[in-house]
Amino acid sequence: TRMDAEAPDRTGTVPPIEDQVQFQNLQKAINQLVDYFERGGPISGQRMEQRMAMVQQLKERRAEVLARFHMVQANRSQEAGENAEARKHLSTLIEALKMKGPNTEFVRELYHEAEHMQMNLVRGASLASDEEAASEPPDAA
């Protein structure tokens, strides 16, 4: 799950996000690249299909940055007894994925995981211990 966001990333796509400033800097950089390529920014020797695939990959990384940051912050907030703040992070993530996430399997999985975490938070379950449960079907017990 994305709850591993505090640990080094094993896939090499998004680095650990230490704080709000780093989160904002990563988001800004990705948004600038997306805007540049969507406006037809030149990529030497690249066709339109390749450019659009690159834009989709960038949008998936943006969604991953959102998930890594907000899921870790939600977990930290819950551990500090600040459930309202944890809910805020998860709600912000869900809305951002709806608005900015491309409609891909990867982003749908992030969205599902965030919704699952939000339901567990409402039920009073620990977000930190939910890593295995998020990947299992609801009827698996």
C-alpha positions in Angstrom: 0.0 0.0 0.0 0.9 3.6 -0.1 1.2 3.6 3.7 4.8 2.5 3.0 5.3 6.1 1.9 7.7 6.9 4.7 10.1 4.1 3.7 12.2 4.3 0.6 10.2 3.5 -2.5 11.0 0.1 -3.9 9.7 0.9 -7.4 11.8 4.0 -7.9 8.9 6.2 -9.0 8.3 8.6 -6.1 10.8 9.4 -3.4 9.8 9.5 0.3 8.0 12.8 1.0 9.4 14.4 4.1 7.1 17.4 4.6 4.6 19.8 3.1 7.3 21.9 1.3 8.7 18.9 -0.5 5.1 17.7 -1.3 4.3 21.1 -2.8 7.6 21.2 -4.8 7.0 17.8 -6.3 3.4 18.7 -7.2 4.5 22.0 -8.8 7.2 20.3 -10.8 4.9 17.6 -12.1 2.1 20.1 -12.9 4.6 22.2 -14.9 5.7 19.2 -16.9 2.1 18.1 -17.6 1.2 21.6 -18.7 4.3 21.9 -20.9 3.6 18.6 -22.7 -0.1 19.0 -23.0 0.5 22.3 -24.7 2.7 20.5 -27.3 6.1 21.1 -25.7 8.7 19.7 -28.1 10.1 16.3 -27.4 12.6 15.6 -30.1 11.5 12.7 -32.2 8.4 12.0 -30.2 5.0 11.4 -31.8 1.7 12.6 -30.3 0.9 9.1 -28.9 4.3 9.0 -27.1 3.8 12.5 -25.7 0.3 11.6 -24.5 1.7 8.4 -22.8 4.3 10.5 -21.1 1.6 12.9 -19.9 -0.4 10.0 -18.5 2.6 8.6 -16.7 3.3 12.1 -15.2 -0.4 12.3 -14.1 0.0 8.9 -12.4 3.1 10.1 -10.6 1.2 13.2 -9.5 -1.5 10.9 -8.1 1.1 8.8 -6.4 2.7 11.9 -4.8 -0.8 12.9 -3.5 -1.4 9.4 -2.1 2.0 9.1 -0.5 1.7 12.5 1.2 -1.9 12.4 2.4 -2.0 8.8 3.5 1.1 9.2 5.6 -0.2 12.5 7.0 -3.6 10.8 7.8 -1.7 8.0 9.6 0.4 10.5 11.6 -2.7 12.6 12.5 -4.6 9.5 13.7 -1.6 8.4 15.8 -1.5 11.9 17.4 -5.2 11.6 18.2 -6.3 14.1 15.6 -8.9 12.1 13.7 -10.5 15.2 12.2 -7.1 16.1 10.6 -6.7 12.5 9.4 -10.2 12.7 7.8 -9.3 16.0 6.1 -6.2 14.4 4.5 -8.1 11.5 3.2 -11.0 13.6 1.9 -8.5 15.9 0.2 -6.8 12.9 -1.4 -10.1 11.4 -2.6 -11.2 14.7 -4.2 -7.8 15.4 -5.8 -7.7 11.9 -7.3 -11.2 12.5 -8.7 -10.3 15.8 -10.2 -6.7 15.3 -11.3 -6.1 11.6 -11.5 -6.2 10.0 -14.9 -8.7 7.2 -15.3 -6.2 4.3 -15.0 -6.2 1.1 -13.0 -3.3 2.5 -10.9 -5.2 5.6 -9.9 -8.4 3.7 -9.3 -6.5 1.5 -6.9 -5.2 4.5 -5.0 -8.7 5.9 -4.9 -10.1 2.6 -3.6 -7.3 2.4 -0.9 -8.1 6.0 0.2 -11.8 5.3 0.5 -11.0 2.1 2.4 -8.8 4.0 4.8 -11.5 6.6 5.3 -14.1 4.0 6.2 -11.7 2.4 8.7 -11.1 5.8 10.2 -14.8 6.3 10.7 -15.0 2.9 12.3 -12.2 3.8 14.7 -9.8 1.2 13.2 -6.0 2.0 13.1 -4.8 3.2 9.7 -1.3 1.9 10.3 -2.5 -1.7 10.9 -4.7 -1.7 7.8 -2.1 -2.4 5.2 -3.0 -6.1 4.6 -6.7 -5.5 4.9 -6.7 -2.9 2.2 -5.4 -5.4 -0.4 -7.9 -8.2 0.6 -11.4 -8.4 -0.7 -14.0 -7.2 1.8 -15.4 -10.8 2.4 -11.9 -12.3 3.0 -11.7 -13.1 6.7 
